[in-house]
Amino acid sequence: MSAFNNKKIKSIWYLTRSHKMTFGEFFYDKYYPFSQSTKRRSKLDWYIYKKHFEIPFGKKILSEICGENIDVWMTEQIGAQYKPSTVNKHVGLLNRIFNVALEWEYIKTNPVSKAIIKKLPTGDHVQRFLAPTEIRDLLDACNRSSHPYLYHFIKLLLLTGARSSEMRLCKWRDLDMVSSELFIGLSKNGRSRRIILSEAALNEFSVIKLKSKDLGLPINGDNWVFINPKTNRPYTSMHLAFNRARATIGFYSVRIHDLRHTYASLLINNGASIYEVKQLLGHHHISMTERYAHLFPNTLKERSEIVATSLFTPSDFKKSEHPLSATQHDPSHHSKSPIP
């Protein structure tokens, strides 16, 4: 059979396969089942599809969606005043869906690759670090909340640097009071890890256990530490209660994840090395921890004095109030070694 005939047969097969399938049909029948089996947070794909993809793309023929359609949709997203980072997440999922369709030969090209607007500039990531007074104010606000566990949850995030989901989904069996560790079976990077617990963190877990007992909630090994009294299941989120608490003190820009940043900053400013911070945060690559490198200058300034004090005595620094102005008019100084 000639190459021409092979190409013709493949083209006919492709047209038959994709001619009438809509984007919505591909998402529900093909992509979403695949997402459920391969992604931890597949429910988020479904949510984004329903809110952002279904109306503009759902009824369109999958193979007929073009780059112009993507640009129009991107323009609408920008017009709706979504944050650039949010729009980028949406287009990232859209790109993934079309890539799956491309690999499975439902389409010939990915229309996202043909769009003019591919990614919006987001600028530098803004990290928020809470000062000690802000931490106290935030904890006081959480303590006044009607949520039975919000104060303890936020306090443990500050004491451990754990991710919100890691703490929210932990069970009593994951807690080892003897070794002072909290086992996380599946972290964000797909690996298990152990969170080292301070005495204050261990005490907080004990307080939570007493509270759960008083509320009549189960505290066996298979039970969640932060269990919703209404459902006997783990809380799906702590964000709503946290947002209400932060609003009472005007901390509108503080996010739950900023508590992890604050934990890292407190470690660094109290002498921890970047390697120690990496281990305590559970980062797989040191590059993730290096985002906190700018917190080191104050400590590095102190370290830089080590060399100076090892070479000179304190009296050497008192010879001139303005050492630069004294040497600028004396060329002979340039030929002298600064080391005695």
C-alpha positions in Angstrom: 0.0 0.0 0.0 1.4 3.4 -1.0 2.3 6.1 1.5 -0.4 8.3 -0.1 -3.1 5.7 0.6 -1.8 5.3 4.2 -2.0 9.0 4.8 -5.5 9.2 3.2 -6.8 6.3 5.4 -5.3 7.9 8.5 -7.0 11.2 7.6 -10.4 9.5 7.1 -9.9 7.7 10.5 -9.1 11.0 12.2 -12.1 12.8 10.8 -14.4 9.9 11.8 -12.9 9.9 15.3 -13.1 13.6 16.1 -15.7 15.1 13.7 -18.6 15.4 16.1 -17.0 15.2 19.5 -17.4 18.4 21.4 -14.9 19.8 23.9 -17.4 19.0 26.7 -17.7 15.4 25.6 -14.0 15.0 25.5 -13.6 16.5 28.9 -16.3 14.3 30.6 -15.8 11.1 28.7 -12.1 11.1 28.1 -10.0 13.6 30.0 -11.7 13.7 33.4 -11.6 9.9 34.0 -7.9 10.1 33.0 -7.4 13.0 35.4 -9.0 11.1 38.3 -6.6 8.2 37.9 -3.5 10.4 37.5 -3.9 13.6 39.5 -4.3 14.0 43.3 -6.6 17.0 42.9 -8.6 16.1 39.9 -11.7 17.7 41.5 -10.1 21.0 40.9 -10.0 20.3 37.1 -13.7 19.6 37.2 -14.4 22.9 39.1 -12.3 25.0 36.7 -14.0 23.4 33.7 -17.5 24.1 35.0 -16.7 27.7 35.9 -14.3 28.8 33.1 -14.4 26.3 30.2 -17.9 25.0 29.8 -19.7 28.1 28.5 -17.0 29.3 26.0 -15.8 25.8 24.8 -18.2 23.1 26.0 -20.4 22.9 22.9 -17.7 23.7 20.4 -16.4 20.8 18.2 -13.1 19.8 19.7 -11.2 19.8 16.4 -12.5 23.2 15.3 -11.3 25.2 18.3 -8.5 27.5 17.1 -6.0 29.9 18.5 -8.3 32.8 18.0 -10.9 31.2 20.3 -8.2 30.9 23.0 -7.2 34.5 22.6 -10.8 35.7 22.9 -11.3 33.6 26.0 -8.0 34.9 27.5 -9.2 38.5 26.8 -12.4 37.7 28.7 -10.5 36.3 31.6 -8.4 39.5 31.8 -11.6 41.6 31.5 -13.1 39.7 34.4 -10.2 41.0 36.5 -8.8 37.6 37.5 -5.3 37.8 38.8 -2.6 37.0 36.1 -1.4 34.0 38.1 -5.0 32.7 38.2 -5.5 33.1 34.5 -2.2 31.3 33.9 -3.4 28.4 36.0 -6.6 28.2 33.9 -4.7 28.3 30.6 -2.3 25.7 32.0 -5.2 23.3 32.5 -6.7 24.1 29.1 -3.3 23.4 27.5 -3.1 20.1 29.3 -6.5 19.0 28.1 -5.7 19.8 24.5 -2.3 18.1 24.8 -4.0 14.9 26.0 -6.4 15.2 23.0 -3.4 15.7 20.7 -1.5 12.7 22.1 -4.6 10.5 21.7 -5.1 11.8 18.1 -8.4 13.5 18.6 -6.9 16.7 17.2 -4.0 17.5 14.9 -2.7 20.6 16.7 -3.1 22.2 20.2 -4.9 25.5 19.7 -3.2 26.9 22.8 0.1 26.8 21.0 -1.4 28.9 18.2 -2.8 31.6 20.5 -1.0 35.0 20.6 -1.6 35.3 24.4 0.0 32.3 26.0 1.0 33.5 29.5 0.5 36.7 31.4 3.4 38.3 33.3 2.9 38.0 37.0 6.0 39.9 38.3 8.0 38.8 41.3 6.3 36.5 43.8 5.4 38.5 47.0 6.2 36.7 50.2 4.5 37.9 53.4 6.4 37.4 56.7 4.6 38.1 59.9 6.3 40.0 62.7 6.0 38.7 66.3 3.4 41.3 67.2 1.4 40.3 64.0 1.6 36.6 65.0 0.2 37.4 68.4 -2.6 39.5 66.9 -3.5 36.8 64.4 -3.6 34.1 67.1 -5.8 36.2 69.3 -8.2 36.7 66.4 -8.3 33.0 65.7 -8.9 32.3 69.3 -12.0 34.5 69.3 -13.3 32.5 66.3 -16.3 30.2 66.8 -14.5 27.5 64.8 -13.5 24.8 67.4 -10.1 24.2 65.9 -9.0 27.3 64.0 -6.7 28.6 66.7 -5.0 25.2 67.2 -4.7 24.7 63.5 -3.0 28.1 62.8 -0.8 27.7 65.9 0.5 24.3 64.6 1.2 25.7 61.2 3.3 28.4 62.8 5.1 25.9 65.0 5.8 23.3 62.3 5.9 25.1 58.9 3.5 22.4 57.6 1.4 22.9 54.5 -2.2 23.5 55.2 -3.3 20.3 53.5 -0.7 18.2 55.4 -2.0 19.4 58.8 -5.6 19.3 57.8 -5.6 15.7 56.7 -3.3 14.2 59.3 -4.5 11.4 61.5 -3.7 10.5 65.1 -1.8 7.4 64.0 0.6 9.7 62.1 1.7 11.4 65.3 4.6 9.8 67.1 4.9 11.4 70.6 8.1 9.4 71.4 10.1 10.4 68.4 8.5 13.9 68.2 7.5 13.4 64.6 4.4 13.8 62.4 4.4 11.4 59.4 3.0 12.8 56.1 2.2 10.0 53.8 1.9 12.1 50.7 3.3 15.6 50.5 3.0 18.2 47.7 6.0 16.8 45.9 4.5 13.3 45.8 6.8 11.9 48.5 6.3 11.1 52.2 8.1 13.1 54.8 8.4 13.5 58.6 7.8 16.8 60.3 10.0 17.4 63.4 7.8 18.6 66.3 8.9 20.9 69.1 7.7 20.5 72.6 5.2 23.3 72.0 3.8 21.5 69.0 3.5 18.2 70.9 1.7 20.0 73.7 -0.7 21.6 71.2 -1.6 18.1 69.8 -2.4 17.1 73.4 -4.7 20.1 73.8 -6.5 19.2 70.6 -7.0 15.6 71.8 -8.6 16.9 75.0 -10.8 19.3 73.1 -12.0 16.5 70.7 -12.8 14.3 73.6 -14.8 17.1 75.2 -16.7 17.5 72.0 -17.5 13.8 71.9 -15.4 13.2 68.8 -13.4 10.0 68.2 -9.7 10.2 68.8 -8.5 6.7 67.7 -5.6 6.2 65.4 -7.7 6.1 62.2 -9.4 9.4 63.1 -8.4 12.7 61.7 -6.8 15.2 64.1 -9.0 18.1 62.8 -12.3 16.4 62.5 -15.5 18.3 61.5 -18.1 17.7 64.3 -20.9 18.0 61.7 -19.6 15.4 59.3 -17.1 13.3 61.3 -14.8 13.9 58.3 -11.8 16.1 57.9 -12.5 19.7 57.1 -12.5 20.4 53.4 -10.8 23.8 54.0 -9.9 26.1 56.8 -9.8 29.2 54.6 -13.3 30.5 55.2 -12.9 30.6 59.0 -9.3 32.0 58.6 -10.5 34.7 56.3 -13.2 35.8 58.8 -10.7 35.9 61.6 -8.0 37.9 59.7 -10.7 40.4 58.6 -11.4 41.3 62.2 -7.9 42.7 62.6 -7.5 44.0 59.0 -5.0 41.4 57.9 -6.6 41.0 54.5 -3.4 40.3 52.6 -2.3 37.5 55.0 -2.8 34.0 53.5 -2.6 30.7 55.3 0.5 29.8 53.2 2.3 32.9 54.6 2.5 31.1 57.9 4.9 28.6 56.2 7.0 31.6 54.9 6.9 33.0 58.4 8.2 29.7 59.9 11.1 29.7 57.4 12.0 33.4 58.2 12.0 32.7 61.9 14.3 29.8 61.5 16.7 31.8 59.3 16.7 34.8 61.5 17.5 32.6 64.5 20.6 31.0 63.0 19.3 28.0 61.0 21.2 27.2 57.8 19.5 27.0 54.5 20.1 23.3 54.5 18.3 22.9 57.9 15.4 25.0 56.6 15.2 22.8 53.5 14.9 19.7 55.7 12.4 21.2 58.1 10.2 22.4 55.3 10.4 19.1 53.4 11.6 20.6 50.2 12.9 18.1 47.7 15.2 20.5 45.9 17.3 23.2 47.6 16.2 25.6 44.8 12.8 25.7 46.5 14.4 26.9 49.8 16.6 29.5 48.1 13.6 31.7 47.7 14.3 32.7 51.3 17.9 33.5 50.6 17.2 37.3 50.8 16.4 36.8 54.5 20.1 36.0 55.2 21.8 39.5 54.7 21.4 40.6 58.3 23.0 37.4 59.5 25.6 37.5 56.8 26.6 41.0 57.8 27.4 39.6 61.3 29.3 36.7 59.7 31.3 39.1 57.6 32.7 40.7 60.7 34.4 37.5 61.6 37.2 38.1 59.1 37.6 41.7 60.1 37.9 40.9 63.8 40.4 38.1 63.1 42.7 40.4 61.1 42.4 43.6 63.2 42.1 44.7 66.8 39.4 47.1 67.8 41.9 50.0 68.1 42.6 49.7 64.3 39.2 51.0 63.6 39.5 54.1 65.8 42.5 55.7 64.0 40.3 57.8 61.7 36.7 58.9 61.9 36.7 59.0 58.1 39.1 56.4 56.8 38.1 56.9 53.1 38.7 60.7 53.2 42.0 60.2 54.9 43.4 57.9 52.2 41.9 59.7 49.2 44.6 62.5 49.5 47.5 60.2 50.3 48.6 58.1 47.3 51.1 56.3 49.4 48.3 54.5 51.2 47.5 52.5 48.1 50.9 50.7 48.2 50.6 49.6 51.8 49.1 46.3 52.8 46.1 46.6 55.2 47.2 43.5 57.1 49.9 44.2 59.8 
